[in-house]
Amino acid sequence: MSHSKALFSLGLSAAALAGTLALGHGQAQAATVGTTTYTEGATTVWQSPSFNRPARYLTAGQQVTIQSTQTINGTTWYEVGTNEWVPSLYMKTSDNTTAAQTSTASATAGSVKVTYQGGATTVWTAPNSGKVSSYLGAGQTVSYTETAQQSNLTWYHVASGWVPSSYVTPANGQQTTAPAQQAATTAATTQQSQQQATQAQQSTATAYSANTQQAASSTVKVSFYDPAVLGSSMGYNGVAANLSIYPKGTRLKITLADGTVLHRTVNDTGTFVASNPYQIDLAWPNASIPSYGVTTASVSVE
């Protein structure tokens, strides 16, 4: 059973909190009804438009009234109550086909360079799909064949999926090809594009392999959650992770920063993987969750 994570973060700075409170509400959308689309578990309602503190949970197909919207770091959020926010990824609206807005595709081509330096950049199966396709390394340049506008971002269709403009930028000197020019391209140009796509796939495969090797034995961020709070009976012997890094059934040896050694089997995942693919979430009774809330651990595959 997948679930939306209730991360118990500690140490949110006063400046960061003030920045969150300073964000103005978007234009109210009276009488707009949102319906949850996540069917594999409960959908988390957050206290602010960030994956920080859970307020409550919604069931699959449950309807709520959307009061306003905000777009923060490329994610569109719906306010469904006082201090209650749901990301568009898990909700469709009465006036849109999906909450994330319908993509407007444009037949363009070029290359983009990864600008995110904090780790691997996720490539998604589709704009705002929530499903990981692969990863790109910092500074990596890949070719794209089309773009789409969604959630106030430009999404680039690269060989292995879609990547948003918040983490990449058009490569230097790259020109956008107009649709009319594309219609007039020669067979030689088509062959060149195919070769570029093949090279991009090989490059992506190399990056993904490196990520997998890193995951085999690495230091990761660790948070805690109580499956019972989400209505699950899976117990406390499991761990949630990015299933592209640690597939379900993977046996992990986890050594926490305080020296505690755990042996857990991956049996769940969560929305936290979108921002930190190497984070894990340990199943833990709420009453026993450590006071520090978030820690690090050395993880190796057994």
Buried (B, 14 or more C-beta within 10 A) or exposed (E): BBBBBBBBEEEEEEEEEEEBEEEEEBEEBEEBBBBBBBEEBBBBBBBBBBBBBBBEBBEBEEEBBBBBBBBBEBBBBBBBEEEBBBBBBBBBBEEBEBBBBEBEBEBBBBBBBBEBEEBBBBBBEBBBEBEBBBBBBBEBBBBBBBBBBBBEBBBBBBBBBBBBBBBBEBBEEBEEBEEEBBEEEEEEBEEEBEEBBEEBBEBBEEBBEEBBEBBEEBEBBBBBBBBBBBEBEBEBEBBBBBBBBBEEEBEBBBBBEEEEEBEBBBBBBBBBBBEBBBBBBBBBEEEEBBEEBBBEBBBEBE
